[in-house]
Structures are given as C-alpha cells and as structure tokens.
Amino acid sequence: MDERQKQISQRRIRRRRNELIMKCIIAFLVVVVLGLGGILLKEVVFSGKKQAPRTVQQAGGQPAGQENGSLQQKDSTAGGESADSQPADGGSMAGGSEWKAQADLMAAQYDYDGAIELLKSSSEYSSSTEFQNAVAGYEQQKASCVAYPIDQVTHVFFHTLVKDTSKAFDGDSKEAGYNQVMTTISEFNSIIQQMYDRGYVLVSLHDMCQVNEDGTVSRKEIRLPEGKKPFVLSQDDVSYYHYMDGDGYAQKLIVDENGDVKNTYIEDDGSISVGDYDMVPLIDTFVDEHPDFAYHGHKGILALTGYEGVLGYRTDEVYRTREEGRVTEYQQKFLDENPDFDWQSEVDQATAVAEAMKADGWEFASHTWGHINPVAYGYDATVKDTERWLNNVAPVVGDTDVLIFAFGADIGDWQPYSSDNQFFTYFKQNGFDIFCNVDSSQYWVQFGDNYMRQGRRNLDGYRMYYNPDMVSDLFDVEQAWDSSRPTPVPEM
C-alpha cells in the first residue's frame, strides 16, 4: 500500500479509531467499577463492620475529580502493561482492530489487493484467525468483480454550486447565466444520491489510462462488482470569482480544525459560516457516509483557471505585481477593500488546501489560465496562457497531466490527434496527456498512442430543462429539480 493511499484512508478511519478507543476506555472503567464493587461486597460480608456503608458511599460518591484521577492512574498502568506485551507494529487489540478497520475500508472501496497486503504485512497475521478470514473474504470479493469497458465510462461535470438561490436568481443581469450553467446544492445532492443508488462509482481519469515513461498512453482495467458503473466527476472554475461576490456562492475552501476541507460563506451580516457549500466538501461528506462510492478512495477532479487565483485565494501574480494594464476593475476593487492583503499568505493557504485535497482523493487539471478557446485565441497567445498557468497555478496545486478545455472547446475535431496539430504537440511537450472536451453523448472515450480524450456531460440548468432525456441514465430530473430555479431557463 503506497503512502498516498494511507493518507487517503487515515482521515476516514479517524472517527472509527476514536470510537474504538472510547469503547476500550469504557470497558476498562466497567471492569474497574465491578472490581471495586467486588472488594466492597467482600468487606460487607466478611468484616461485619458497620463502616461498610460509609465505604460504599466514599467509593461511589466522592468528588468527580478524585474519582477520575484514581481511574486515570489505573488506566495508565494497565495501558503500559498492555503496550509492553504487544507487537510494535500495532498488533495490539486496539491496533489490530484499527488495521482491520482500515483494511475493511480499502475493500469497501474495491482496493482488495491493498487490503490484503495491509493485513498480511502485520506481524499478527500468522496467528490471527480474524485477519486470515478477512483476507479470504477480500479474495472472494475480488474474484467476483468484472472488468468494466473503459470506452463506456461516462464523465459528468458541474460549475460552482448555488448555495442561496434567492441571491443567484434575483433578476439581475447575471441571473440568466447562472440559471443556464449552474446547479443548486439541493439539485447536486439529489443527483449524487440517485447516481449512487443506481450503482455509479467515482473513478479517476488515471484509473482509465496509464501514462508510460516513454510518453505513450495505454488502457487500464477497472474491475467492480457486477452492476457497479464507474464515472468521472469534475468541476470547472473553482476560483470563486470576484463577480460572484454576494450572489449566493461560497467564498473559498479551507482546512478546518478537524483537518477536513470545508467552504466559508459570507452571511448577510458579514459573519463567516463554515460548512458544505460546494462540491468538494459535499462529496467528502457523502463518501464518509458511503465509502463504496469512491473507487480506491478517488473522488473528483477540479479544472482550474488562474487569472483570479484558485480555490477562492487570490494567488495570481497580478495581485502581487499589480502590473499596470493587467489589473481588472474587479481586482482593483478587491485590492482597495483589502489594503493589508498578503499575497504570500494567500499562496500558502491555497497550497495547504490543495495538499489536503490531494491526500483525500482529489485531483487537479488545467482549465487554461484565462479560460480560453485555444484555437480561437491563437497559437502564440495559447503558449503565453499556458505559461501563466504553469507559473501561477501549478506551484499551488501541483503538476498535472490533464487539460480540461474551457468552453469544452477542443483543439481538433473528433478525428484522432496527430503530430501535425501544433496545439496538441505543444500541450504534450508541456506534460499534458489527457484531454477532456464537452460532449452530450452518454460516453465518448478516444485513445491515441500518446493521449486519452474523454467527453464530459454538463449537469446544469440548461441540460436539465431542455434535455432531461439525455441524463435519464444518471438521474430523474423531476426528482432533482430545484423549484426555486426560474423557468423557462434562457436559451443559449
């Protein structure tokens, strides 16, 4: 099991581990209380002293601080003896249970090989019937899985989710666009629940293909229980752009005191709320409750631009340099309202969020720095745009080999890419191997010798209103539809 999988598994078993520790403590306290009760009973029966009731009163009625101190001392002693008698690799009762819980989680997420390897690596394995039976069960589950056709893996995507529909759909000039391309939180939750109920399972683009050292790309195999269907999930523009301020969207992504990635939201009175207000924390919470929704713990991929920063942080170089001619009206307003703005602090905070996300199964892709259509923008301008993405976004979220085209605007038609395509050659030379456009088909996957392409399906107001039949394999639009969404949805 690699280090990244351990990190992914760690957060999900934290609650289970804490519950297990509490159960052990409670069990120990019960034993102690029963032991004290037995001692007192013996004194009552055999000593015949009238002081026995007073002794009982002292044992059961002394101040809580004294009682807890006594029990804590005994618990510490018992714990020390236990630690000395158990293997250093975590093979104790609590440690062994933790290993089993982690292996069960991996198996629930279809990583049977990882679960088997984990338990077999324990020094307890050869003597633990529980571990051996678990491994036998994992092997049986693995044997029952079937390979899903890679060419039939669908890919769905969303934009930033609407938290407060009264602000997004308030009749101003931005309402039409929001109504067309955004999805509300209630719609998203319904869509995800329905897809889960129909057997869909989150997979990564990198579960579909292998990029080899020589630059070639080959198919991989995804094996799942019969009836399960893999799909890729992505979200565009997770920058929380300035123009969205006050329109009912989250402010940014943060790492909270529990180490979980959450959103902040600015309330009407200026206070900051923290919660599940966009796709990332909503999926995190859903997978915590339904671990079998995430293949090997993999979640979604965020397609990021860079011109106003990423993840809600103003990390682009223009906020640091304030270069004349490049600062937009929105950016200048932000800088004027935040005279103490610290660019390096923004970068550090965004990087911490990105690292936490990657450790928990999320990936990142380029959506081009300036949300451009490469062919319409021109080759030289696309080169400059890509350099800005690599210089401003990659240092925050890490390197990626995935390019998700803005506007869904591909750099070629449906014919395979070739070396004659200067855009493809340039992107490939700069580390991009997987390319995603927008396509209304149920699935569209193309493999070349040195790339993979996949079409994405938009699940937004426009698609749900005008083409509900085109998403009927995923969910029932009537069930998901948010009644607060204005109709008719404007045509494009």
C-alpha positions as CSV (number, residue, x, y, z in Angstrom):
1,M,0.0,0.0,0.0
2,D,1.5,3.3,-1.1
3,E,1.9,6.4,1.2
4,R,-0.8,8.3,-0.7
5,Q,-3.4,5.5,-0.1
6,K,-2.5,5.5,3.6
7,Q,-3.1,9.3,3.8
8,I,-6.5,8.9,2.0
9,S,-7.5,6.1,4.4
10,Q,-6.3,7.9,7.5
11,R,-8.9,10.6,7.7
12,R,-11.8,8.3,7.1
13,I,-10.8,5.9,9.9
14,R,-10.2,8.7,12.3
15,R,-13.7,8.6,13.6
16,R,-13.8,4.8,13.8
17,R,-10.5,4.8,15.7
18,N,-11.7,7.4,18.2
19,E,-14.9,5.4,18.7
20,L,-12.8,2.2,19.3
21,I,-10.6,4.0,21.9
22,M,-13.7,5.3,23.7
23,K,-15.2,1.8,23.8
24,C,-11.9,0.4,25.2
25,I,-11.8,3.1,27.9
26,I,-15.5,2.5,28.8
27,A,-14.9,-1.2,29.0
28,F,-11.9,-0.7,31.3
29,L,-13.9,1.6,33.5
30,V,-16.6,-1.0,33.8
31,V,-14.1,-3.6,34.9
32,V,-12.6,-1.2,37.5
33,V,-16.1,-0.4,38.9
34,L,-17.0,-4.1,39.0
35,G,-13.7,-4.8,40.8
36,L,-14.3,-2.1,43.3
37,G,-17.8,-3.4,43.8
38,G,-16.5,-6.8,44.5
39,I,-14.0,-5.6,47.0
40,L,-16.7,-3.6,48.9
41,L,-19.0,-6.5,48.8
42,K,-16.3,-8.7,50.3
43,E,-15.8,-6.2,53.1
44,V,-19.5,-6.1,53.9
45,V,-19.8,-9.9,54.0
46,F,-16.7,-10.8,55.9
47,S,-15.7,-7.8,58.0
48,G,-19.1,-7.3,59.6
49,K,-18.1,-3.7,60.2
50,K,-20.9,-1.1,60.3
51,Q,-18.5,1.2,58.4
52,A,-19.1,-0.7,55.2
53,P,-22.0,1.6,54.0
54,R,-19.7,4.6,54.6
55,T,-17.0,2.9,52.5
56,V,-19.5,2.4,49.7
57,Q,-20.6,6.0,49.9
58,Q,-17.0,7.1,49.5
59,A,-16.3,4.9,46.6
60,G,-19.5,5.9,44.7
61,G,-20.0,9.5,46.0
62,Q,-16.6,11.2,46.3
63,P,-15.9,14.3,44.1
64,A,-15.7,13.5,40.4
65,G,-12.2,14.9,40.2
66,Q,-10.8,12.5,42.8
67,E,-12.6,9.5,41.3
68,N,-11.4,10.3,37.8
69,G,-7.9,10.8,38.9
70,S,-7.9,7.4,40.6
71,L,-9.3,5.7,37.5
72,Q,-6.9,7.5,35.2
73,Q,-4.0,6.3,37.1
74,K,-5.2,2.7,36.9
75,D,-5.9,3.1,33.2
76,S,-2.4,4.4,32.6
77,T,-0.9,1.5,34.4
78,A,-3.0,-1.1,32.5
79,G,-2.2,0.6,29.2
80,G,1.5,0.5,29.9
81,E,1.4,-3.2,30.7
82,S,-0.6,-3.8,27.5
83,A,1.9,-1.9,25.4
84,D,4.8,-3.8,26.7
85,S,3.2,-7.1,25.8
86,Q,2.1,-6.3,22.2
87,P,4.0,-6.1,18.9
88,A,5.4,-2.7,18.0
89,D,3.7,-2.7,14.6
90,G,0.2,-2.1,16.0
91,G,-0.8,-5.7,16.6
92,S,-2.4,-5.0,20.0
93,M,-6.2,-5.3,20.4
94,A,-6.8,-1.6,19.6
95,G,-4.1,-1.5,16.9
96,G,-5.2,-4.8,15.3
97,S,-8.7,-3.5,15.2
98,E,-7.5,-0.3,13.6
99,W,-5.7,-2.3,10.9
100,K,-8.8,-4.4,10.3
101,A,-10.9,-1.2,10.1
102,Q,-8.5,0.3,7.6
103,A,-8.4,-2.9,5.5
104,D,-12.2,-3.1,5.5
105,L,-12.4,0.5,4.3
106,M,-10.0,-0.3,1.4
107,A,-12.0,-3.4,0.5
108,A,-15.2,-1.4,0.6
109,Q,-13.6,0.9,-1.9
110,Y,-12.7,-2.0,-4.1
111,D,-9.0,-2.0,-3.3
112,Y,-8.9,-5.6,-2.4
113,D,-5.2,-6.0,-3.2
114,G,-4.3,-3.1,-0.8
115,A,-6.5,-4.5,1.9
116,I,-4.9,-8.0,1.6
117,E,-1.4,-6.5,1.5
118,L,-2.1,-4.4,4.6
119,L,-3.3,-7.3,6.8
120,K,-0.6,-9.7,5.6
121,S,2.1,-7.1,6.5
122,S,1.0,-7.2,10.1
123,S,3.1,-9.4,12.5
124,E,-0.2,-10.6,13.9
125,Y,-1.4,-12.1,10.6
126,S,0.0,-15.6,11.0
127,S,-1.7,-16.0,14.4
128,S,-4.9,-14.0,13.8
129,T,-7.8,-16.0,12.6
130,E,-9.7,-12.8,12.2
131,F,-7.1,-11.4,9.8
132,Q,-6.9,-14.6,7.8
133,N,-10.7,-14.8,7.4
134,A,-10.8,-11.2,6.4
135,V,-8.2,-11.8,3.7
136,A,-10.1,-14.9,2.4
137,G,-13.2,-12.7,2.2
138,Y,-11.4,-10.0,0.3
139,E,-10.0,-12.5,-2.2
140,Q,-13.5,-13.9,-2.7
141,Q,-14.9,-10.4,-3.3
142,K,-12.1,-9.6,-5.7
143,A,-12.7,-12.8,-7.7
144,S,-16.4,-11.8,-8.2
145,C,-15.6,-8.5,-9.8
146,V,-15.8,-7.9,-13.6
147,A,-13.9,-5.5,-15.9
148,Y,-16.0,-2.5,-17.0
149,P,-15.5,-1.4,-20.6
150,I,-13.2,1.7,-20.4
151,D,-14.8,3.1,-23.6
152,Q,-18.1,3.3,-21.8
153,V,-17.1,5.3,-18.7
154,T,-19.1,8.5,-18.6
155,H,-17.8,11.8,-17.3
156,V,-20.1,14.4,-15.7
157,F,-19.2,17.9,-14.6
158,F,-20.6,20.9,-12.7
159,H,-19.8,24.5,-12.1
160,T,-19.7,26.2,-8.7
161,L,-22.9,25.2,-6.8
162,V,-25.5,27.8,-5.8
163,K,-25.9,27.9,-2.1
164,D,-28.6,30.7,-1.9
165,T,-30.9,30.7,-4.8
166,S,-32.6,33.9,-3.7
167,K,-29.3,35.7,-4.4
168,A,-28.2,33.9,-7.6
169,F,-31.7,34.1,-9.1
170,D,-32.6,37.7,-8.1
171,G,-33.4,39.1,-11.5
172,D,-30.1,40.9,-12.2
173,S,-28.0,40.7,-15.4
174,K,-26.2,37.6,-14.1
175,E,-29.3,35.5,-13.4
176,A,-29.6,34.1,-16.9
177,G,-26.1,32.8,-17.0
178,Y,-26.4,31.3,-13.5
179,N,-29.6,29.6,-14.5
180,Q,-28.1,28.1,-17.6
181,V,-24.8,26.7,-16.3
182,M,-25.0,26.4,-12.6
183,T,-26.6,23.7,-10.4
184,T,-28.0,24.3,-6.9
185,I,-26.8,22.4,-3.8
186,S,-30.2,20.6,-3.5
187,E,-30.1,19.5,-7.1
188,F,-26.5,18.3,-6.7
189,N,-27.3,16.3,-3.6
190,S,-30.2,14.6,-5.3
191,I,-28.2,13.8,-8.4
192,I,-25.4,12.3,-6.4
193,Q,-27.7,10.3,-4.3
194,Q,-29.6,9.0,-7.3
195,M,-26.4,8.0,-9.1
196,Y,-25.2,6.2,-6.0
197,D,-28.5,4.4,-5.8
198,R,-28.1,3.3,-9.4
199,G,-24.7,1.8,-8.8
200,Y,-22.4,4.6,-10.0
201,V,-18.9,4.7,-8.5
202,L,-16.4,7.6,-8.7
203,V,-13.1,6.8,-10.5
204,S,-10.2,8.9,-11.6
205,L,-9.1,9.6,-15.2
206,H,-5.9,7.8,-14.2
207,D,-7.9,4.7,-13.4
208,M,-8.7,4.6,-17.0
209,C,-5.3,5.0,-18.5
210,Q,-1.6,4.6,-17.8
211,V,0.9,7.2,-19.0
212,N,4.1,5.3,-19.6
213,E,7.7,6.6,-19.2
214,D,8.1,6.9,-23.0
215,G,5.1,9.2,-23.3
216,T,2.8,6.5,-24.7
217,V,-0.6,6.0,-23.1
218,S,-2.3,2.6,-22.6
219,R,-5.6,1.4,-21.3
220,K,-6.0,0.3,-17.7
221,E,-8.6,-2.0,-16.2
222,I,-11.3,-1.1,-13.8
223,R,-12.8,-4.1,-12.0
224,L,-16.0,-3.7,-10.0
225,P,-18.8,-5.9,-8.6
226,E,-21.5,-6.8,-11.1
227,G,-23.9,-3.9,-11.5
228,K,-21.5,-1.2,-10.5
229,K,-20.7,1.5,-13.1
230,P,-17.7,3.8,-13.0
231,F,-17.9,7.5,-13.8
232,V,-15.6,10.5,-13.7
233,L,-16.6,13.7,-11.8
234,S,-15.2,17.1,-12.4
235,Q,-15.9,20.7,-11.6
236,D,-14.9,23.8,-13.5
237,D,-13.7,27.2,-12.3
238,V,-13.3,26.6,-8.6
239,S,-11.9,30.1,-8.1
240,Y,-14.9,31.8,-6.6
241,Y,-14.5,34.7,-9.0
242,H,-15.0,38.3,-7.9
243,Y,-18.1,38.7,-10.0
244,M,-19.9,36.1,-7.9
245,D,-19.5,38.0,-4.7
246,G,-22.9,38.5,-3.0
247,D,-24.6,36.2,-5.4
248,G,-25.2,33.2,-3.1
249,Y,-21.9,31.3,-3.6
250,A,-19.3,30.0,-1.3
251,Q,-16.3,32.3,-0.6
252,K,-13.4,29.8,-0.6
253,L,-12.2,26.4,0.5
254,I,-10.4,26.0,3.8
255,V,-9.0,23.3,6.1
256,D,-10.9,23.3,9.3
257,E,-9.8,22.4,12.8
258,N,-10.5,18.8,12.2
259,G,-8.3,18.7,9.1
260,D,-11.4,18.5,6.8
261,V,-11.8,20.7,3.7
262,K,-14.9,22.9,4.0
263,N,-16.2,26.1,2.5
264,T,-16.6,29.5,4.0
265,Y,-19.7,31.6,3.2
266,I,-20.2,35.3,4.0
267,E,-23.6,35.8,5.6
268,D,-25.7,39.0,5.2
269,D,-24.4,40.4,8.4
270,G,-20.8,39.9,7.4
271,S,-20.2,36.9,9.6
272,I,-18.4,33.8,8.2
273,S,-20.1,30.4,8.2
274,V,-18.2,27.2,7.6
275,G,-19.8,24.2,6.0
276,D,-20.5,22.0,3.0
277,Y,-21.4,24.7,0.5
278,D,-19.9,23.4,-2.8
279,M,-18.9,20.1,-4.5
280,V,-15.7,19.3,-2.7
281,P,-17.0,19.1,0.9
282,L,-20.3,17.7,-0.2
283,I,-18.6,14.8,-1.9
284,D,-16.2,14.4,1.1
285,T,-19.2,14.0,3.4
286,F,-21.1,11.7,1.1
287,V,-18.0,9.4,0.7
288,D,-17.5,9.4,4.5
289,E,-21.1,8.1,4.8
290,H,-20.9,5.9,1.6
291,P,-17.2,4.8,1.2
292,D,-18.2,2.4,-1.6
293,F,-19.0,5.4,-3.8
294,A,-15.2,6.1,-4.3
295,Y,-13.1,3.6,-6.2
296,H,-9.8,3.3,-4.3
297,G,-10.8,6.4,-2.4
298,H,-10.7,8.5,-5.6
299,K,-13.1,11.4,-5.8
300,G,-13.2,14.2,-8.5
301,I,-11.0,16.5,-10.4
302,L,-11.1,20.3,-10.3
303,A,-10.4,22.1,-13.6
304,L,-8.8,25.4,-12.6
305,T,-8.2,28.7,-14.3
306,G,-5.7,31.1,-12.7
307,Y,-6.4,34.7,-13.6
308,E,-8.2,35.4,-10.3
309,G,-6.4,32.7,-8.3
310,V,-7.6,29.3,-7.2
311,L,-9.9,27.8,-4.6
312,G,-11.0,31.3,-3.5
313,Y,-7.5,32.6,-2.9
314,R,-6.0,35.5,-4.9
315,T,-2.8,33.7,-5.9
316,D,-2.2,35.0,-9.4
317,E,0.9,37.1,-9.9
318,V,-1.1,40.2,-10.8
319,Y,-2.2,40.5,-7.1
320,R,1.4,40.7,-6.2
321,T,2.9,42.8,-9.0
322,R,-0.2,45.0,-9.6
323,E,1.1,45.5,-13.1
324,E,-0.5,48.4,-14.8
325,G,-2.8,47.4,-17.6
326,R,-3.4,43.9,-16.2
327,V,-5.3,44.7,-13.0
328,T,-9.0,44.4,-13.8
329,E,-11.8,46.5,-12.3
330,Y,-12.8,43.6,-10.0
331,Q,-9.2,43.0,-8.9
332,Q,-8.6,46.7,-8.2
333,K,-11.8,46.9,-6.1
334,F,-10.6,43.8,-4.1
335,L,-7.2,45.3,-3.5
336,D,-8.7,48.7,-2.5
337,E,-11.0,46.9,0.0
338,N,-8.1,44.8,1.4
339,P,-5.2,47.2,2.0
340,D,-3.4,44.6,4.2
341,F,-3.6,41.9,1.5
342,D,-0.7,39.4,1.9
343,W,-0.1,37.6,-1.4
344,Q,2.3,35.0,0.0
345,S,-0.1,34.2,2.8
346,E,-2.8,33.6,0.1
347,V,-0.5,31.2,-1.8
348,D,0.4,29.4,1.4
349,Q,-3.2,28.9,2.4
350,A,-4.3,27.8,-1.0
351,T,-1.4,25.3,-1.2
352,A,-2.3,23.8,2.2
353,V,-5.9,23.3,1.0
354,A,-4.7,21.7,-2.3
355,E,-2.4,19.3,-0.4
356,A,-5.2,18.3,2.0
357,M,-7.5,17.7,-1.0
358,K,-4.9,15.6,-2.9
359,A,-4.3,13.5,0.3
360,D,-8.1,12.8,0.3
361,G,-8.5,11.6,-3.2
362,W,-8.9,14.8,-5.3
363,E,-7.0,15.8,-8.4
364,F,-6.5,19.0,-10.4
365,A,-6.5,19.9,-14.1
366,S,-5.7,22.9,-16.2
367,H,-8.8,24.7,-17.5
368,T,-6.4,27.2,-19.2
369,W,-5.2,30.2,-17.2
370,G,-7.6,32.7,-18.8
371,H,-10.5,30.4,-19.6
372,I,-9.6,30.5,-23.3
373,N,-10.6,28.6,-26.5
374,P,-7.1,27.8,-27.8
375,V,-7.9,27.6,-31.5
376,A,-9.8,30.9,-31.4
377,Y,-7.2,32.5,-29.2
378,G,-4.3,31.6,-31.5
379,Y,-1.2,29.5,-31.0
380,D,1.1,32.2,-29.7
381,A,-1.4,33.5,-27.2
382,T,-2.2,29.9,-26.1
383,V,1.5,29.4,-25.4
384,K,1.6,32.5,-23.2
385,D,-1.6,31.5,-21.4
386,T,-0.2,28.0,-20.7
387,E,3.0,29.5,-19.3
388,R,0.9,31.6,-16.9
389,W,-0.9,28.5,-15.8
390,L,2.3,26.6,-15.2
391,N,3.9,29.5,-13.4
392,N,0.9,30.6,-11.2
393,V,-1.4,27.6,-10.7
394,A,0.9,24.5,-10.8
395,P,3.1,25.8,-8.0
396,V,0.0,25.9,-5.8
397,V,-1.9,22.7,-6.7
398,G,1.0,20.6,-8.2
399,D,1.8,19.3,-11.6
400,T,-1.0,17.8,-13.7
401,D,-1.2,15.9,-17.0
402,V,-4.9,16.7,-17.5
403,L,-6.2,19.5,-19.7
404,I,-10.0,20.2,-19.4
405,F,-10.9,22.6,-22.2
406,A,-12.6,25.8,-21.3
407,F,-16.0,26.1,-23.1
408,G,-15.4,22.5,-24.0
409,A,-13.5,23.9,-27.0
410,D,-11.3,21.1,-28.2
411,I,-8.1,21.6,-30.3
412,G,-9.4,19.3,-33.0
413,D,-12.5,17.6,-34.4
414,W,-13.5,14.1,-33.5
415,Q,-10.7,12.6,-35.5
416,P,-7.6,11.4,-33.6
417,Y,-4.9,14.0,-32.7
418,S,-1.8,13.9,-34.7
419,S,1.7,15.5,-34.6
420,D,0.5,17.9,-37.3
421,N,-1.7,19.6,-34.7
422,Q,0.6,22.2,-33.2
423,F,-1.6,22.8,-30.2
424,F,-1.5,19.1,-29.3
425,T,2.2,18.9,-29.9
426,Y,2.8,21.9,-27.6
427,F,0.5,20.6,-24.8
428,K,2.0,17.2,-25.0
429,Q,5.5,18.6,-24.7
430,N,4.4,20.5,-21.6
431,G,3.2,17.4,-19.8
432,F,-0.4,17.1,-20.8
433,D,-1.6,13.5,-21.8
434,I,-5.3,13.5,-21.0
435,F,-7.7,15.9,-22.7
436,C,-11.4,16.5,-22.0
437,N,-14.0,18.4,-24.0
438,V,-17.7,18.7,-23.7
439,D,-20.0,16.2,-25.4
440,S,-23.6,15.4,-24.9
441,S,-23.2,11.7,-25.6
442,Q,-23.6,9.2,-22.8
443,Y,-19.9,8.4,-23.1
444,W,-17.1,9.2,-25.5
445,V,-13.6,8.0,-25.0
446,Q,-10.7,8.0,-27.5
447,F,-7.3,6.6,-27.1
448,G,-4.3,7.6,-29.3
449,D,-0.8,6.2,-29.0
450,N,0.2,9.0,-26.7
451,Y,-3.0,10.5,-25.3
452,M,-6.5,9.8,-24.0
453,R,-9.6,12.0,-24.7
454,Q,-12.9,11.9,-23.0
455,G,-16.1,13.9,-23.5
456,R,-17.9,15.4,-20.5
457,R,-21.6,15.9,-19.8
458,N,-22.9,19.1,-18.2
459,L,-25.4,18.6,-15.5
460,D,-26.8,22.1,-15.2
461,G,-30.0,24.1,-15.5
462,Y,-29.9,24.2,-19.3
463,R,-29.4,20.5,-19.7
464,M,-32.0,19.5,-17.1
465,Y,-34.6,21.9,-18.5
466,Y,-34.2,21.2,-22.2
467,N,-32.8,17.7,-22.4
468,P,-33.9,15.7,-19.4
469,D,-33.9,12.5,-21.5
470,M,-30.2,12.9,-22.1
471,V,-29.4,12.4,-18.5
472,S,-32.0,9.8,-17.7
473,D,-29.4,7.1,-17.4
474,L,-27.9,9.1,-14.4
475,F,-30.9,10.5,-12.6
476,D,-34.5,11.6,-12.7
477,V,-34.6,15.3,-13.4
478,E,-38.1,15.7,-12.0
479,Q,-36.9,14.4,-8.7
480,A,-33.7,16.6,-8.6
481,W,-35.2,19.8,-9.9
482,D,-35.0,22.8,-7.5
483,S,-38.4,24.5,-7.6
484,S,-36.7,27.9,-6.8
485,R,-35.0,27.9,-10.2
486,P,-36.7,30.4,-12.5
487,T,-38.4,29.0,-15.7
488,P,-38.1,28.9,-18.5
489,V,-34.3,28.6,-18.4
490,P,-33.0,31.1,-21.0
491,E,-31.9,29.5,-24.3
492,M,-28.3,29.8,-25.3
